[in-house]
Amino acid sequence: MKLTIRLFSTLFFMAFFLPTFGQGIAPNNFIIQPYVGGPNLKTWSYNAIQLGQTTDHDGYSVNAKGFGHFGVTTELAISERIGLGIDGIYSPFERTIIDSSSNETKVFTENKLRIIARIYIHFNVENPSWDLYLSGGIGANILFTSLKRNGVNENYNAYYKGNTKFPLLNTPFPVSGRFCFGGRYYFSHYVGINFEAGIGGPPFSFGLSFRL
């Protein structure tokens, strides 16, 4: 954690205080970025708890699945250094619990949607095809849930039980946040690719960038 804080502090200093050269962004540019990201840490963490076992000592078979993250980010540049935008991040997740003693199967769906207001601080870069930035923000954390028991829809909240051993599996806090380092490379004035690495949402993401 200390290393992460030092890294982002150094990046912030580089973005905000180094002299200006060429810029990949200009005031009033509007940017749209669809992307995919991963891994899905909730899926990874849930399966890690099972220690690679398909069946625990109580006779329950447990499995979780959920592919990465899907998102769309927007930004409106208000200067060559600062932009404001919205990030929508969708994370699918499903966990299946099978009771071998009663042949009962429960399938819990817990899909998450984050809607985050973000600020962008852009680096000074020499090549105008590149746009490098730091970004952070805060927003809503929305969970869409359902439960099927032996294929029949049931009340999710009636069956849900908090996990005291691993809080990540509990009902999520209604507020979400994101802090990340990102970059865009434009093949033309309008179209490019983007990447981000950060915390809150996907650890890594890649996609397209449309500059209008």
FIRO-996309 format. One line per field, with one value per residue: x, y, z of N, C-alpha, C in turn; chain; residue number from 0. Coordinates in steps of 0.05 Angstrom, whole numbers, plus 5000, padded with zeros to 4 digits. Layout:
N
n.xx <- c(X, ...)
n.yy <- c(Y, ...)
n.zz <- c(Z, ...)
ca.xx <- c(X, ...)
ca.yy <- c(Y, ...)
ca.zz <- c(Z, ...)
c.xx <- c(X, ...)
c.yy <- c(Y, ...)
c.zz <- c(Z, ...)
chain <- c(A, ...)
resi <- c(NUM, ...)
This chain:
212
n.xx <- c(5016, 5039, 5078, 5045, 5019, 5064, 5079, 5034, 5036, 5084, 5071, 5029, 5058, 5090, 5051, 5028, 5066, 5110, 5143, 5104, 5095, 5079, 5008, 4960, 4907, 4856, 4823, 4752, 4750, 4714, 4710, 4699, 4700, 4694, 4706, 4739, 4756, 4797, 4826, 4764, 4758, 4725, 4704, 4752, 4769, 4728, 4730, 4781, 4776, 4754, 4798, 4813, 4781, 4728, 4687, 4664, 4673, 4623, 4591, 4577, 4580, 4614, 4617, 4642, 4632, 4648, 4659, 4707, 4703, 4659, 4656, 4642, 4672, 4670, 4695, 4701, 4742, 4765, 4808, 4877, 4899, 4861, 4803, 4734, 4689, 4646, 4642, 4620, 4615, 4607, 4600, 4594, 4572, 4566, 4546, 4545, 4515, 4514, 4479, 4497, 4472, 4418, 4407, 4399, 4402, 4428, 4430, 4461, 4457, 4495, 4504, 4542, 4539, 4576, 4573, 4610, 4633, 4686, 4750, 4802, 4871, 4919, 4980, 5040, 5062, 5107, 5095, 5039, 5004, 4998, 4963, 4967, 4946, 4925, 4871, 4813, 4756, 4688, 4627, 4564, 4548, 4518, 4478, 4452, 4410, 4392, 4360, 4359, 4330, 4337, 4324, 4280, 4254, 4269, 4266, 4320, 4341, 4320, 4349, 4401, 4462, 4508, 4579, 4624, 4677, 4701, 4697, 4690, 4652, 4605, 4543, 4552, 4581, 4544, 4571, 4621, 4689, 4744, 4813, 4864, 4916, 4923, 4924, 4922, 4927, 4927, 4910, 4890, 4861, 4812, 4805, 4829, 4867, 4859, 4884, 4882, 4904, 4889, 4855, 4792, 4741, 4761, 4827, 4860, 4849, 4828, 4813, 4776, 4784, 4749, 4755, 4724)
n.yy <- c(4976, 5025, 5031, 5036, 5085, 5119, 5113, 5134, 5185, 5204, 5202, 5239, 5287, 5289, 5294, 5344, 5384, 5384, 5415, 5440, 5407, 5381, 5366, 5315, 5326, 5376, 5436, 5429, 5383, 5322, 5258, 5189, 5125, 5059, 4997, 4936, 4898, 4868, 4826, 4795, 4808, 4793, 4743, 4714, 4718, 4693, 4640, 4629, 4624, 4574, 4542, 4512, 4467, 4425, 4407, 4420, 4405, 4401, 4379, 4411, 4434, 4485, 4540, 4595, 4645, 4695, 4740, 4786, 4858, 4906, 4968, 5039, 5100, 5171, 5236, 5306, 5355, 5409, 5441, 5440, 5409, 5390, 5350, 5329, 5275, 5216, 5149, 5086, 5022, 4954, 4893, 4826, 4771, 4706, 4656, 4588, 4540, 4475, 4428, 4367, 4330, 4339, 4346, 4398, 4458, 4522, 4583, 4641, 4706, 4763, 4817, 4875, 4946, 5003, 5073, 5127, 5191, 5226, 5259, 5283, 5288, 5311, 5289, 5324, 5315, 5299, 5278, 5289, 5249, 5217, 5212, 5218, 5205, 5217, 5195, 5201, 5187, 5186, 5151, 5117, 5051, 4997, 4939, 4884, 4833, 4763, 4700, 4631, 4572, 4506, 4517, 4551, 4616, 4654, 4692, 4732, 4763, 4737, 4691, 4707, 4710, 4744, 4743, 4731, 4717, 4734, 4795, 4817, 4788, 4804, 4843, 4898, 4962, 5022, 5062, 5076, 5080, 5103, 5102, 5115, 5104, 5123, 5117, 5140, 5126, 5156, 5138, 5170, 5236, 5226, 5172, 5121, 5079, 5056, 5049, 5028, 5026, 5010, 5020, 5000, 4981, 4952, 4923, 4925, 4951, 4954, 4986, 5023, 5090, 5148, 5211, 5271)
n.zz <- c(5000, 5016, 4977, 4932, 4942, 4941, 4888, 4859, 4879, 4857, 4803, 4801, 4812, 4767, 4727, 4738, 4747, 4713, 4655, 4598, 4536, 4473, 4467, 4476, 4482, 4480, 4501, 4508, 4479, 4471, 4497, 4487, 4514, 4505, 4539, 4562, 4620, 4671, 4724, 4748, 4811, 4853, 4837, 4834, 4888, 4916, 4897, 4914, 4969, 4973, 4970, 4926, 4929, 4908, 4938, 5003, 5074, 5094, 5056, 5013, 4947, 4916, 4871, 4834, 4784, 4736, 4686, 4683, 4672, 4643, 4610, 4601, 4590, 4596, 4578, 4586, 4565, 4601, 4601, 4578, 4616, 4653, 4661, 4662, 4677, 4667, 4690, 4675, 4701, 4693, 4726, 4721, 4762, 4789, 4834, 4852, 4893, 4914, 4950, 4968, 5001, 5000, 4947, 4930, 4893, 4892, 4858, 4858, 4834, 4827, 4802, 4789, 4785, 4775, 4779, 4767, 4781, 4752, 4756, 4713, 4708, 4666, 4637, 4617, 4553, 4500, 4450, 4410, 4396, 4439, 4501, 4567, 4634, 4702, 4743, 4784, 4826, 4852, 4866, 4855, 4878, 4855, 4863, 4828, 4841, 4844, 4857, 4845, 4863, 4854, 4801, 4806, 4815, 4873, 4935, 4940, 4983, 5028, 5033, 5035, 5070, 5111, 5105, 5153, 5155, 5110, 5088, 5036, 5010, 5030, 5028, 4986, 5001, 4989, 4962, 4913, 4888, 4848, 4829, 4785, 4735, 4668, 4595, 4527, 4459, 4397, 4332, 4292, 4288, 4311, 4328, 4372, 4418, 4486, 4554, 4622, 4691, 4756, 4820, 4848, 4812, 4749, 4754, 4710, 4645, 4576, 4514, 4464, 4441, 4427, 4402, 4401)
ca.xx <- c(5000, 5056, 5090, 5024, 5016, 5087, 5078, 5014, 5045, 5103, 5057, 5015, 5077, 5098, 5029, 5019, 5086, 5131, 5137, 5086, 5104, 5055, 4987, 4941, 4880, 4852, 4798, 4727, 4749, 4697, 4721, 4683, 4718, 4685, 4729, 4736, 4777, 4798, 4807, 4741, 4770, 4705, 4704, 4777, 4770, 4708, 4741, 4806, 4768, 4749, 4824, 4815, 4765, 4702, 4667, 4675, 4668, 4594, 4577, 4569, 4597, 4613, 4632, 4635, 4641, 4641, 4680, 4717, 4687, 4653, 4652, 4643, 4681, 4669, 4710, 4700, 4766, 4759, 4833, 4897, 4908, 4840, 4778, 4713, 4674, 4631, 4651, 4601, 4629, 4589, 4615, 4577, 4581, 4546, 4557, 4527, 4519, 4500, 4479, 4496, 4455, 4389, 4405, 4388, 4421, 4421, 4446, 4459, 4468, 4501, 4516, 4548, 4542, 4587, 4571, 4630, 4641, 4715, 4767, 4826, 4894, 4934, 5009, 5052, 5075, 5119, 5082, 5011, 4988, 4994, 4949, 4971, 4931, 4916, 4842, 4801, 4729, 4670, 4600, 4545, 4554, 4491, 4479, 4428, 4412, 4370, 4365, 4343, 4334, 4328, 4312, 4256, 4261, 4262, 4274, 4348, 4347, 4312, 4370, 4428, 4475, 4534, 4603, 4641, 4705, 4713, 4677, 4686, 4629, 4580, 4529, 4571, 4576, 4530, 4588, 4644, 4709, 4765, 4837, 4878, 4934, 4913, 4936, 4909, 4944, 4909, 4919, 4881, 4851, 4787, 4804, 4853, 4863, 4864, 4889, 4882, 4911, 4881, 4840, 4764, 4736, 4781, 4855, 4871, 4829, 4836, 4790, 4778, 4780, 4739, 4759, 4705)
ca.yy <- c(5000, 5049, 5033, 5046, 5113, 5134, 5113, 5153, 5212, 5212, 5207, 5264, 5308, 5290, 5304, 5371, 5405, 5384, 5435, 5431, 5404, 5376, 5355, 5298, 5334, 5405, 5445, 5423, 5355, 5303, 5232, 5166, 5102, 5032, 4981, 4912, 4897, 4844, 4804, 4800, 4801, 4780, 4715, 4703, 4717, 4674, 4614, 4625, 4616, 4546, 4529, 4493, 4443, 4426, 4401, 4425, 4384, 4400, 4367, 4431, 4440, 4514, 4550, 4623, 4653, 4722, 4749, 4813, 4882, 4920, 4995, 5062, 5124, 5196, 5258, 5332, 5370, 5438, 5454, 5420, 5394, 5380, 5341, 5317, 5255, 5195, 5122, 5065, 4997, 4932, 4869, 4803, 4752, 4686, 4634, 4565, 4524, 4450, 4411, 4339, 4313, 4343, 4351, 4425, 4476, 4550, 4599, 4670, 4725, 4788, 4835, 4901, 4969, 5027, 5098, 5143, 5217, 5226, 5281, 5274, 5306, 5302, 5293, 5338, 5296, 5311, 5268, 5295, 5225, 5205, 5227, 5203, 5219, 5206, 5200, 5191, 5196, 5173, 5149, 5097, 5022, 4986, 4911, 4871, 4806, 4744, 4673, 4609, 4547, 4484, 4529, 4567, 4642, 4658, 4718, 4733, 4774, 4718, 4670, 4719, 4711, 4757, 4726, 4745, 4710, 4748, 4816, 4823, 4774, 4815, 4863, 4919, 4990, 5035, 5082, 5064, 5099, 5093, 5118, 5100, 5116, 5114, 5128, 5138, 5131, 5161, 5133, 5193, 5256, 5217, 5144, 5110, 5058, 5066, 5029, 5039, 5008, 5025, 5007, 5008, 4973, 4932, 4929, 4931, 4952, 4962, 4991, 5043, 5118, 5165, 5238, 5287)
ca.zz <- c(5000, 5017, 4950, 4914, 4948, 4931, 4859, 4849, 4886, 4837, 4777, 4804, 4810, 4739, 4711, 4744, 4750, 4692, 4634, 4578, 4509, 4458, 4483, 4462, 4487, 4478, 4514, 4495, 4468, 4485, 4492, 4494, 4514, 4513, 4546, 4578, 4640, 4688, 4729, 4767, 4837, 4870, 4829, 4842, 4917, 4925, 4891, 4930, 4995, 4973, 4971, 4904, 4934, 4896, 4958, 5030, 5094, 5101, 5034, 4994, 4925, 4913, 4848, 4827, 4758, 4728, 4669, 4682, 4674, 4618, 4618, 4582, 4603, 4581, 4589, 4573, 4573, 4606, 4595, 4569, 4639, 4670, 4648, 4679, 4662, 4681, 4685, 4682, 4701, 4698, 4733, 4726, 4781, 4796, 4851, 4853, 4917, 4912, 4974, 4959, 5018, 4993, 4919, 4926, 4880, 4893, 4840, 4866, 4814, 4841, 4782, 4801, 4767, 4788, 4763, 4781, 4770, 4753, 4747, 4699, 4708, 4643, 4637, 4594, 4536, 4476, 4426, 4412, 4392, 4465, 4522, 4592, 4654, 4727, 4746, 4808, 4828, 4871, 4856, 4865, 4876, 4853, 4860, 4818, 4853, 4841, 4868, 4835, 4878, 4836, 4777, 4811, 4826, 4901, 4946, 4946, 5010, 5048, 5035, 5037, 5096, 5110, 5110, 5173, 5152, 5086, 5084, 5008, 5000, 5041, 5012, 4983, 5009, 4967, 4949, 4901, 4880, 4830, 4825, 4764, 4715, 4642, 4571, 4501, 4435, 4374, 4305, 4277, 4306, 4323, 4338, 4384, 4438, 4513, 4574, 4650, 4713, 4780, 4841, 4846, 4785, 4739, 4758, 4684, 4624, 4549, 4497, 4443, 4449, 4406, 4409, 4385)
c.xx <- c(5017, 5069, 5070, 5020, 5039, 5087, 5059, 5022, 5065, 5090, 5041, 5034, 5085, 5076, 5024, 5040, 5108, 5123, 5120, 5100, 5079, 5034, 4968, 4912, 4879, 4826, 4774, 4727, 4730, 4705, 4703, 4700, 4702, 4708, 4721, 4760, 4776, 4823, 4783, 4750, 4750, 4704, 4729, 4778, 4752, 4719, 4766, 4799, 4763, 4774, 4826, 4798, 4738, 4680, 4679, 4666, 4639, 4578, 4567, 4589, 4592, 4629, 4623, 4646, 4632, 4664, 4684, 4698, 4682, 4646, 4652, 4651, 4678, 4686, 4706, 4724, 4759, 4785, 4852, 4906, 4886, 4816, 4760, 4697, 4659, 4641, 4629, 4614, 4609, 4605, 4596, 4589, 4559, 4560, 4536, 4535, 4502, 4502, 4475, 4478, 4426, 4385, 4393, 4410, 4411, 4441, 4441, 4472, 4471, 4517, 4519, 4550, 4553, 4583, 4587, 4635, 4672, 4727, 4792, 4847, 4914, 4964, 5017, 5068, 5085, 5105, 5051, 4993, 4982, 4979, 4951, 4958, 4930, 4886, 4832, 4772, 4713, 4642, 4584, 4555, 4527, 4493, 4452, 4429, 4387, 4379, 4347, 4350, 4321, 4313, 4288, 4265, 4252, 4273, 4303, 4354, 4340, 4333, 4397, 4437, 4502, 4556, 4622, 4670, 4718, 4693, 4672, 4661, 4603, 4567, 4546, 4562, 4564, 4547, 4613, 4664, 4729, 4788, 4855, 4898, 4925, 4928, 4919, 4930, 4926, 4923, 4911, 4871, 4827, 4788, 4831, 4847, 4869, 4870, 4889, 4892, 4904, 4867, 4812, 4755, 4758, 4810, 4869, 4848, 4841, 4811, 4796, 4773, 4772, 4739, 4743, 4710)
c.yy <- c(5025, 5053, 5044, 5076, 5129, 5135, 5133, 5181, 5222, 5218, 5233, 5288, 5311, 5301, 5333, 5392, 5405, 5403, 5423, 5429, 5401, 5364, 5338, 5305, 5365, 5412, 5439, 5397, 5338, 5275, 5210, 5141, 5077, 5014, 4955, 4911, 4872, 4846, 4813, 4790, 4787, 4750, 4701, 4698, 4695, 4645, 4608, 4615, 4585, 4529, 4507, 4468, 4447, 4420, 4406, 4402, 4381, 4388, 4387, 4434, 4470, 4522, 4578, 4628, 4681, 4733, 4779, 4836, 4893, 4949, 5015, 5086, 5148, 5217, 5283, 5348, 5399, 5454, 5433, 5402, 5380, 5372, 5329, 5297, 5236, 5168, 5103, 5038, 4974, 4907, 4846, 4784, 4732, 4664, 4612, 4547, 4499, 4434, 4382, 4321, 4316, 4347, 4378, 4443, 4504, 4566, 4628, 4687, 4752, 4806, 4863, 4923, 4993, 5050, 5119, 5169, 5220, 5253, 5270, 5296, 5296, 5308, 5312, 5318, 5309, 5303, 5273, 5271, 5211, 5224, 5209, 5219, 5203, 5213, 5188, 5201, 5179, 5172, 5127, 5069, 5007, 4956, 4900, 4842, 4789, 4717, 4653, 4584, 4525, 4495, 4547, 4593, 4644, 4685, 4717, 4741, 4755, 4697, 4681, 4718, 4724, 4738, 4741, 4739, 4726, 4770, 4823, 4810, 4785, 4834, 4887, 4946, 5005, 5056, 5068, 5087, 5086, 5113, 5102, 5118, 5106, 5128, 5123, 5142, 5133, 5156, 5156, 5213, 5245, 5190, 5135, 5087, 5069, 5043, 5043, 5017, 5023, 5007, 5018, 5003, 4955, 4941, 4937, 4932, 4962, 4967, 5011, 5071, 5135, 5194, 5256, 5317)
c.zz <- c(5000, 4990, 4930, 4917, 4937, 4901, 4848, 4856, 4865, 4810, 4778, 4800, 4780, 4721, 4714, 4743, 4728, 4669, 4612, 4551, 4491, 4475, 4465, 4466, 4488, 4492, 4496, 4479, 4485, 4477, 4503, 4492, 4523, 4519, 4560, 4597, 4656, 4707, 4746, 4794, 4856, 4863, 4838, 4872, 4928, 4921, 4908, 4958, 4996, 4972, 4949, 4908, 4920, 4916, 4986, 5049, 5101, 5077, 5014, 4972, 4918, 4888, 4842, 4799, 4752, 4711, 4671, 4687, 4646, 4626, 4595, 4599, 4585, 4594, 4572, 4583, 4577, 4604, 4584, 4592, 4654, 4653, 4669, 4663, 4680, 4672, 4694, 4679, 4710, 4703, 4739, 4746, 4788, 4813, 4854, 4877, 4914, 4938, 4966, 4976, 5011, 4963, 4913, 4914, 4882, 4875, 4847, 4844, 4829, 4822, 4793, 4779, 4784, 4768, 4778, 4767, 4774, 4744, 4734, 4701, 4687, 4645, 4614, 4578, 4510, 4451, 4428, 4406, 4418, 4484, 4547, 4615, 4680, 4730, 4772, 4810, 4848, 4859, 4869, 4860, 4878, 4848, 4850, 4825, 4845, 4852, 4855, 4851, 4863, 4812, 4781, 4825, 4855, 4910, 4954, 4974, 5032, 5053, 5040, 5066, 5094, 5117, 5129, 5170, 5129, 5078, 5055, 4997, 5011, 5022, 5010, 4994, 4985, 4952, 4938, 4893, 4861, 4829, 4806, 4749, 4688, 4619, 4547, 4479, 4411, 4348, 4286, 4297, 4322, 4337, 4349, 4402, 4465, 4532, 4601, 4669, 4739, 4801, 4841, 4817, 4775, 4745, 4732, 4663, 4598, 4532, 4475, 4454, 4425, 4415, 4390, 4390)
chain <- c(A, A, A, A, A, A, A, A, A, A, A, A, A, A, A, A, A, A, A, A, A, A, A, A, A, A, A, A, A, A, A, A, A, A, A, A, A, A, A, A, A, A, A, A, A, A, A, A, A, A, A, A, A, A, A, A, A, A, A, A, A, A, A, A, A, A, A, A, A, A, A, A, A, A, A, A, A, A, A, A, A, A, A, A, A, A, A, A, A, A, A, A, A, A, A, A, A, A, A, A, A, A, A, A, A, A, A, A, A, A, A, A, A, A, A, A, A, A, A, A, A, A, A, A, A, A, A, A, A, A, A, A, A, A, A, A, A, A, A, A, A, A, A, A, A, A, A, A, A, A, A, A, A, A, A, A, A, A, A, A, A, A, A, A, A, A, A, A, A, A, A, A, A, A, A, A, A, A, A, A, A, A, A, A, A, A, A, A, A, A, A, A, A, A, A, A, A, A, A, A, A, A, A, A, A, A, A, A, A, A, A, A)
resi <- c(0, 1, 2, 3, 4, 5, 6, 7, 8, 9, 10, 11, 12, 13, 14, 15, 16, 17, 18, 19, 20, 21, 22, 23, 24, 25, 26, 27, 28, 29, 30, 31, 32, 33, 34, 35, 36, 37, 38, 39, 40, 41, 42, 43, 44, 45, 46, 47, 48, 49, 50, 51, 52, 53, 54, 55, 56, 57, 58, 59, 60, 61, 62, 63, 64, 65, 66, 67, 68, 69, 70, 71, 72, 73, 74, 75, 76, 77, 78, 79, 80, 81, 82, 83, 84, 85, 86, 87, 88, 89, 90, 91, 92, 93, 94, 95, 96, 97, 98, 99, 100, 101, 102, 103, 104, 105, 106, 107, 108, 109, 110, 111, 112, 113, 114, 115, 116, 117, 118, 119, 120, 121, 122, 123, 124, 125, 126, 127, 128, 129, 130, 131, 132, 133, 134, 135, 136, 137, 138, 139, 140, 141, 142, 143, 144, 145, 146, 147, 148, 149, 150, 151, 152, 153, 154, 155, 156, 157, 158, 159, 160, 161, 162, 163, 164, 165, 166, 167, 168, 169, 170, 171, 172, 173, 174, 175, 176, 177, 178, 179, 180, 181, 182, 183, 184, 185, 186, 187, 188, 189, 190, 191, 192, 193, 194, 195, 196, 197, 198, 199, 200, 201, 202, 203, 204, 205, 206, 207, 208, 209, 210, 211)
